[in-house]
Amino acid sequence: MTGQPKYHWQFNERQGTTAVDDLSSVQATLSNAKFNGHGRIGNAIHLLKKDSHVNLGKEVGQFGTSDFTVAFGMKNISTHNDDSLDIIGDQSRQGHGNFFAVRILEGGIFFHVDENSKAKHYVKVATKRLAMIPNRTWFHVAVVRKGRTIEIYIDGALAAAATSKTGVANINNNVDVKLGHS
């Protein structure tokens, strides 16, 4: 059985700095970003420079120990270092903590979850290098947590998976989830 999404931003707004999700009416704020009507399917957000981001708020990433999926289409057009770019997450500092995070790392997609500064129930997974990242083409990413296992799907196909040896990270951190932002 497939669950229904709790949030879904379509970025149908054409101007301004606020985007509202279609399911829960949660407002996101654009910073150094603009609406772009040219996504793979529908609309997109263009992150204009290195510190650009869309702040989705604190409510969005509070998964607790529940299963979750974060899915999005993306096209990397960065002229910065393609080997390390934030995509989405609520990791507020380097190192261990309470978060989920997805990023481009060494030409692939890297996904990790963590419960605390002592790496309780930490698990990470990465895909191999993906041709669509340097080729600047659209692709779909879904990161999934099912129990102790995390998975990355690229264009609907399982690309990588890993299982925590110790348990399921309880992600409750009162930190904003950001799309983009280094």
N, C-alpha and C positions, 0 to 999 in steps of 0.2 A: 504494500500500500504506500502510495506517495503522499507526503504531507503537502499542505498548501503553504506558499511563501507567507512570511509575516510582514516583509517589507519588499517594495519593488519600485525603484526609481526608474522612470522612463525618460526623464530630462526633456519633457515636452515644452518647458518654459523657453521662451525665445530671448529673454533679456533679464537683467537684474542679477542678483547674487544669491537667490534662494531657489531651491528645488524641493518639491513636496512629493513624498512617496505616495503611490496610488492606493495602498492598502491600509495604512495606519496613520496617514497624514503627518508623518514625522518630517520636519523641515531640515534640509541640509543646507549648509552655507558654503558658497564658492569663494575661494581666496586665490587670486591670481589665476583664475580659470574662467572659461567662457563656454556658453552653450554652443553646440555645433550640431546642426541638423544632419550630419553625414556619418552616421554610425554604420556598422555592418548591417544591422536591421534597426531601423528607426533612428533615434537621436543619440547624440554622444556629448561628452564633455571634453574640452580641449584644455589640458593642463599646460599653461603658457611658459613656465620656467621652472627651475629646479625646486623652488619652495612652494610651488602651486599645490593646492589640494582642495578636496571637498570634504567638509566636516559633517559626518552623518550623525553626530551626537553620541551621548553616553548610553542611551537606551539600547542601541542596536547590537552591541557586542556582548551583552550579558547572557551568555549561553549556559552558565552553570555547568552541570555535567551532562546536559542534554546533547543528543545528536544534532548536528547542524550542517547546512550547506550554504556556501557563499558562491554565487555564480555571476559571471559578467563576461561581456565581450570586450576585447581590447586590441589596440594596435599601438605598438611602441614607435613613437616618432622622435624619441629623445636624441639629442646630439651630445648628451652627457655620457658618463661612463655607463654603458649598457650592462656591465657586469654586476651592478648593485643598485637597484632602484626599488623603492617602496611601491607596492601596488595598493594594498588595502590591509587594515588591521588596527589594533589598539595597543601595539607595543610602544610604550612611552619612553623607553631608554634602552641602550644596548645591554646585552647580558640577559640574565634570567629575570623573570618577574611573572605577573599574572596577565596573560595576553593570548591573542591569536594574531598571526601576521602572515601575509603573502607578499612575496617580492620577486623581482627578477634577480637571479644570482648566477653568475658565470654562464649566462646565455640560456638558462632554463628557468622554470618556476620553482620556487622554494616556499614551503608551507610548514609552519611550526606552531605548536600550542604549548603553553607552560602554565603551571599553577602558582609558583612562588619563586622567590630569590634563591632558593636551594634546589631548583630544577625538579620539584616534585611533579611526577607524572609527565615530564617533558618528553615530547616526541617530535621528530622532524622528518621531512621527506622532500626530495627534489627530483625533478625530471632531468633527463639528459638535455643537452643543448637543443633548442628548438629553432628550426630554420625561419619560422615566421617572425621571430624577434628581430634579427638583423635585416630581414627582408621587408620589414615594415608593412606586414599584411595583417588583416583582421583575423582573430581566432577567438574561440570561446574557452573559458576556463571555469571549472567548478572544483572547489575544494570542499571535501566532505569529512566530517568526523562521525563515525559509527562506533559507539563504545570506545574501546581503546585504540581503534584503527583510524588513521587519517589517510586520505587518498587525494590524488590530483587527477582530474580528467581534462583532457585537451580535445576540443571538438567532439565530445561525447565518448571518447575512448580512454580507458584507464591508462594513465601514463606512469604513475608511481604510487606506492603505498608503503606504510610502515605502521608498526604496532608498538604502543607503549608497553614496556615490560612491567610497569608498576601499577598502573591504574589510569583513570580518566581525570584529566585536569579540570578543576572547578574554576571556570572563567567568570569571575565577578569582580570587576576592578574599578568601576566609576571613572573610566577613561574614555575620551572621545574616540570613535572609530573614524579613521581618515582614509579617504581614497586619494592615493598619491602622497606626497610629502616625504622628504628625505629626513 
